[in-house]
Amino acid sequence: MGLKQKVVTDEKNRSQVLSQTQEPNVWSVPLAWWYHLAAPPEPSLVSANFSQREKVRHGRLAALAVPIFIFFILTLIPQMINDRDSLHVILLFVGLMICCLILVLNRKGFVKTAGVLALMLLYTGGTYTLFCSPGGITLSNIYVLDFTIIPDLLALAFFSANSLLLVVSLNALQVWFVMTYARHDAAIEHLLRTAPGDIYVHIYIFQFITAIALYIWACNTEAALKRADRAEEIIALERRERERRELELEQRRQLD
């Protein structure tokens, strides 16, 4: 019983030290409250492995990313109501309900399922918006295709860095699909027939550079987290070994 109490006491002391080393700020309380509502519950410090901690980390990032997307949808609703576009208003409210479902799944621990649903919503909504753009794709609004890098940022909130390869491929496919089948003016039509590289190369290079930068950053972050997790495991092993030796010494003293 004495050994178990000592382990529990050491773990409580470690938690107190970690909490004291974290500098308090004005966002700590609201973030803790929001994580309690929308992020997966934090696992035990003793029994949690790296994959469990990674799931919680991605869940917390997702809990911050989804509200930003919700805020973006809310800013579009007044404009659609002004334009008396009832279909788009209904679709925006459907998107809001799907976002709420994503947060529920994220809270339940189904982080990857929530991520797949979020990417499906983003690709579907983005493609539909580009198809329904007034006047189609023109030289004045073709810059909106640069926003196809947003799935890269969203994917890192739910998945590891290796997911960027699939997401970048989907982004390239989305751009090709929109430029091939969406409405566009005569200038875009002429460029697609005579010099399609002037359109695609710029967009694809921008996507590629962004994905490389995000991949390097995400890999470095994951490597640092793995090193920290390994250090914690070594500290825990050393603590258990020290306790085992102390227990053996105590048993020898009792035998003596």
C-alpha positions as CSV (number, residue, x, y, z in Angstrom):
1,M,0.0,0.0,0.0
2,G,2.9,2.4,0.8
3,L,4.4,1.9,-2.7
4,K,1.1,2.6,-4.4
5,Q,0.5,5.7,-2.3
6,K,4.0,6.9,-3.2
7,V,3.4,6.4,-6.9
8,V,0.1,8.4,-6.7
9,T,1.8,11.1,-4.7
10,D,4.7,11.4,-7.2
11,E,2.2,11.7,-10.1
12,K,0.3,14.4,-8.3
13,N,3.4,16.3,-7.6
14,R,4.4,16.0,-11.3
15,S,1.0,17.3,-12.4
16,Q,1.4,20.2,-10.1
17,V,4.8,21.1,-11.4
18,L,3.6,20.9,-15.0
19,S,0.7,23.2,-14.2
20,Q,3.0,25.6,-12.4
21,T,5.4,25.8,-15.3
22,Q,2.6,26.8,-17.7
23,E,2.3,30.5,-17.7
24,P,-1.4,31.6,-17.1
25,N,-3.0,33.8,-19.7
26,V,-6.4,35.3,-20.4
27,W,-7.2,32.5,-22.8
28,S,-6.4,29.6,-20.5
29,V,-9.9,29.5,-18.8
30,P,-12.1,29.8,-21.9
31,L,-9.8,27.4,-23.9
32,A,-10.1,24.8,-21.1
33,W,-13.9,25.3,-21.1
34,W,-14.1,24.9,-24.9
35,Y,-11.8,21.9,-24.9
36,H,-14.1,20.3,-22.3
37,L,-17.0,20.8,-24.6
38,A,-15.6,20.0,-28.1
39,A,-12.2,18.2,-27.7
40,P,-11.6,14.5,-26.7
41,P,-11.0,14.0,-23.0
42,E,-7.4,14.1,-22.0
43,P,-6.0,10.6,-21.2
44,S,-4.2,9.6,-18.0
45,L,-0.6,10.8,-17.8
46,V,0.5,7.4,-16.5
47,S,-1.1,5.0,-19.0
48,A,-1.4,7.2,-22.2
49,N,0.8,6.3,-25.1
50,F,1.9,8.5,-28.0
51,S,-1.0,7.7,-30.3
52,Q,-3.5,8.6,-27.6
53,R,-1.8,11.9,-26.9
54,E,-1.6,12.7,-30.6
55,K,-5.4,12.0,-30.9
56,V,-6.1,14.5,-28.1
57,R,-3.7,17.1,-29.7
58,H,-5.4,16.8,-33.1
59,G,-8.8,16.9,-31.4
60,R,-7.9,20.2,-29.7
61,L,-6.7,21.7,-33.0
62,A,-9.9,20.6,-34.7
63,A,-11.9,22.1,-31.8
64,L,-10.3,25.4,-32.7
65,A,-10.4,25.1,-36.5
66,V,-14.1,24.2,-36.9
67,P,-15.4,27.3,-35.1
68,I,-13.4,29.4,-37.5
69,F,-15.2,27.7,-40.4
70,I,-18.5,28.2,-38.6
71,F,-17.8,31.9,-38.3
72,F,-17.0,32.1,-42.0
73,I,-20.4,30.5,-42.8
74,L,-22.2,32.9,-40.5
75,T,-20.7,35.9,-42.3
76,L,-22.2,34.6,-45.6
77,I,-25.7,34.2,-44.3
78,P,-26.7,37.9,-44.2
79,Q,-25.5,38.4,-47.7
80,M,-27.5,35.4,-49.0
81,I,-30.6,36.7,-47.1
82,N,-30.1,40.1,-48.7
83,D,-29.9,38.5,-52.2
84,R,-33.0,36.5,-51.4
85,D,-31.2,33.4,-52.3
86,S,-33.2,30.8,-50.3
87,L,-31.3,27.8,-51.7
88,H,-27.9,29.1,-50.6
89,V,-29.3,30.0,-47.2
90,I,-30.6,26.5,-46.7
91,L,-27.3,25.0,-47.8
92,L,-25.4,27.3,-45.4
93,F,-27.6,26.1,-42.5
94,V,-27.0,22.5,-43.5
95,G,-23.3,23.3,-43.4
96,L,-23.7,24.7,-39.9
97,M,-25.5,21.5,-38.7
98,I,-22.7,19.3,-40.3
99,C,-20.1,21.5,-38.4
100,C,-22.0,20.8,-35.1
101,L,-21.9,17.1,-35.9
102,I,-18.2,17.3,-36.6
103,L,-17.7,18.9,-33.1
104,V,-19.8,16.1,-31.5
105,L,-17.8,13.4,-33.3
106,N,-14.6,15.1,-32.3
107,R,-15.6,15.2,-28.6
108,K,-16.5,11.5,-28.7
109,G,-13.0,10.7,-29.8
110,F,-13.8,10.0,-33.5
111,V,-11.3,12.5,-34.6
112,K,-10.5,11.0,-38.0
113,T,-14.1,10.4,-38.8
114,A,-14.8,14.1,-38.0
115,G,-11.8,15.0,-40.2
116,V,-13.1,13.1,-43.2
117,L,-16.5,14.7,-42.8
118,A,-15.0,18.2,-42.5
119,L,-12.9,17.7,-45.7
120,M,-16.0,16.4,-47.5
121,L,-18.0,19.5,-46.5
122,L,-15.1,21.8,-47.5
123,Y,-14.6,20.2,-50.9
124,T,-18.3,20.0,-51.7
125,G,-19.0,23.6,-50.5
126,G,-16.0,25.0,-52.3
127,T,-16.7,23.3,-55.6
128,Y,-20.4,24.3,-55.4
129,T,-19.5,27.9,-54.7
130,L,-17.0,28.0,-57.7
131,F,-19.6,26.5,-60.0
132,C,-22.3,29.0,-58.9
133,S,-20.1,32.1,-59.1
134,P,-21.9,34.8,-61.0
135,G,-20.5,35.1,-64.5
136,G,-18.4,32.0,-64.0
137,I,-14.6,31.9,-63.7
138,T,-13.1,35.1,-65.1
139,L,-9.7,36.7,-65.1
140,S,-10.8,39.0,-62.3
141,N,-11.9,36.3,-59.9
142,I,-9.6,33.4,-60.9
143,Y,-7.6,34.2,-57.8
144,V,-10.2,32.4,-55.7
145,L,-8.7,29.1,-56.8
146,D,-5.7,29.9,-54.6
147,F,-8.0,29.3,-51.6
148,T,-8.0,25.6,-52.5
149,I,-5.0,25.3,-50.1
150,I,-7.4,25.6,-47.2
151,P,-8.0,21.8,-47.0
152,D,-4.2,21.5,-46.3
153,L,-4.6,23.6,-43.1
154,L,-7.7,21.7,-42.1
155,A,-6.2,18.3,-42.7
156,L,-3.3,19.0,-40.3
157,A,-5.9,19.7,-37.6
158,F,-7.3,16.2,-37.9
159,F,-4.6,14.0,-39.4
160,S,-0.8,13.6,-39.4
161,A,1.6,15.3,-41.9
162,N,1.5,12.3,-44.2
163,S,-2.1,13.1,-45.1
164,L,-1.0,16.1,-47.1
165,L,-0.1,14.0,-50.1
166,L,-3.7,12.8,-50.5
167,V,-5.1,16.3,-49.8
168,V,-2.8,18.0,-52.3
169,S,-3.9,15.5,-54.9
170,L,-7.5,16.2,-54.2
171,N,-6.8,19.9,-54.4
172,A,-5.3,19.5,-57.9
173,L,-8.2,17.4,-59.0
174,Q,-10.7,20.0,-57.7
175,V,-8.9,22.8,-59.7
176,W,-8.9,20.7,-62.9
177,F,-12.6,19.8,-62.4
178,V,-13.7,23.4,-61.9
179,M,-11.6,24.8,-64.8
180,T,-12.9,22.0,-67.1
181,Y,-16.6,22.0,-66.3
182,A,-17.5,25.3,-64.5
183,R,-18.7,28.3,-66.5
184,H,-15.9,30.7,-67.6
185,D,-15.7,33.7,-69.9
186,A,-14.2,34.0,-73.3
187,A,-10.7,35.0,-72.0
188,I,-10.5,31.9,-69.8
189,E,-11.7,29.8,-72.7
190,H,-9.0,31.2,-75.0
191,L,-6.3,30.5,-72.4
192,L,-7.5,27.0,-71.8
193,R,-7.3,26.3,-75.5
194,T,-4.0,28.1,-76.3
195,A,-1.9,28.2,-73.1
196,P,-3.5,26.2,-70.2
197,G,-0.1,26.2,-68.4
198,D,-0.6,29.9,-67.7
199,I,-3.5,29.0,-65.5
200,Y,-2.6,25.6,-64.0
201,V,1.1,26.1,-63.4
202,H,0.6,29.1,-61.1
203,I,-2.1,27.4,-59.0
204,Y,-0.3,24.1,-58.8
205,I,3.1,25.7,-57.8
206,F,1.4,27.7,-55.1
207,Q,-0.3,24.6,-53.8
208,F,2.9,22.6,-53.9
209,I,5.0,25.2,-52.1
210,T,2.4,25.6,-49.4
211,A,2.1,21.9,-48.9
212,I,5.9,21.5,-48.6
213,A,6.1,24.2,-46.0
214,L,3.2,22.8,-44.0
215,Y,4.7,19.2,-44.3
216,I,8.1,20.3,-43.0
217,W,6.5,22.2,-40.1
218,A,4.1,19.3,-39.2
219,C,6.9,16.7,-39.4
220,N,9.2,18.8,-37.1
221,T,6.3,19.2,-34.6
222,E,5.5,15.5,-34.6
223,A,9.2,14.7,-34.1
224,A,9.5,17.1,-31.2
225,L,6.4,15.5,-29.6
226,K,7.8,12.0,-30.1
227,R,11.0,13.1,-28.4
228,A,9.1,14.6,-25.5
229,D,6.9,11.5,-25.2
230,R,10.0,9.2,-25.2
231,A,11.6,11.4,-22.5
232,E,8.5,11.0,-20.4
233,E,8.6,7.2,-20.9
234,I,12.3,7.1,-19.8
235,I,11.6,9.2,-16.8
236,A,8.7,6.9,-15.8
237,L,10.9,3.8,-16.3
238,E,13.6,5.3,-14.2
239,R,11.1,6.2,-11.5
240,R,9.7,2.7,-11.4
241,E,13.2,1.2,-11.3
242,R,14.1,3.5,-8.4
243,E,11.0,2.4,-6.6
244,R,11.7,-1.2,-7.2
245,R,15.2,-0.8,-5.7
246,E,13.8,1.0,-2.7
247,L,11.3,-1.7,-2.2
248,E,14.0,-4.4,-2.4
249,L,16.1,-2.4,0.1
250,E,13.1,-2.1,2.5
251,Q,12.5,-5.9,2.2
252,R,16.1,-6.6,3.0
253,R,16.0,-4.4,6.0
254,Q,12.9,-6.1,7.2
255,L,14.6,-9.5,6.7
256,D,17.7,-8.4,8.6
